[in-house]
């Protein structure tokens, strides 16, 4: 592993390191538990597909990965309902431009080139980064007539008012809160479609595993797909809309315990739509499964129906990437301490990867301070969101990765 020389670090970072080191030593001598900075086990980075679309970019990325001791790469592979590598190659074929050909007079395959090189190096793993329930985010309609948006319009999500995502005018300007068109976890065809996509990617490309993003409903007021509600009604003889109309209440003759039980039944039905998919993926694939989730276990469950505490307890995931992208340092620490208190004495603590935002609204030193805080609280798995080619070229990441790789014992 590359050695970090303390004397060559920026002065601002050295001061921060000294403060942390002194505080760690003090805690070790006078506190209940030692706080010496621990070793980072998983040093992860998120990478957009655009970063590997030619050999120069790909080689530059690999040099960046090696320089910073990164051992886990989440590479954009599937989003907007398409495998981005195949979409890229198909566009090249249509252009018929000679300078897109390599020395063997064949079309350059970016993903194959990057995966082949990573296999040769054997110093880092590459995971297929896939958007799962988010199907489309563009401000135009899918051009491909075989896109799943057209194949199963009844598979799209509905909100509490019965409005389906298929009614969204994609060629119009959307609100700032709009995240995209989502598939419904409650429709039986959706999970089958997703599993087939995952299996195809793993069978076609030499990935070390999958990182599943957007494993959620858009918000708590979604999850009212008409087919899903029919399934729930047939099983329990209850119309979910009656719950929201206030018809399942003490006012209409239900005991409070009965009304609460019915509400829980409906919420669990929506939660199980996602959990069932993870269970089916476990049965279908023989590779590492990582899922990206929101930063609070309770909020994730109640707002987005991600029951990730249950996923950990039942060994349904190999790792969880917990998205803590808040810009406020106190809030950032609050959620990390919440996770620390819940899992630090559990074997599942080592399955948790804290995801830190390094792209929008932050400086590299501010991000480095967040990583120092994580290490002080003994989090040993960190992911950086994400890689930017321009920031790499100006050495913007240096304070961040000096902090990730820093060891008090280094000279």
Secondary structure, DSSP 4 states (H G I P E B T S, - for coil): -PPPPGGGS-HHHHHHHHHHHHHHHHHHHHSSS--PPPPPSEEEEEE-GGGGSSHHHHHHHHHHHHHTT--EEEEEEEETTEEHHHHHHHHHHHH--GGGB-TTSSB--HHHHHHHHHHHH-S-EEEEEEE-SEEE--SS--S-TTSHHHHTGGGB-BBTTS-BGGGS-TTSPPPTT---EEB-TTSHHHHHHHHHHHHHHHHHS--SEEEEE--S-SSTTB---HHHHHHHHHHHS--HHHHHTT-SSGGGT--HHHHHHHHHHHHHHHHHHHHHHHHHHHHH--SEEEEEEES-HHHIIIII---HHHHHHTT--SEEEEEE--S-HHHHHHHHHHHHHHHTTSGGGGGEEEEEE-SSS--HHHHHHHHHHHHHTT--EEEEE---HHHHHTTTTHHHHHHHH--TT--
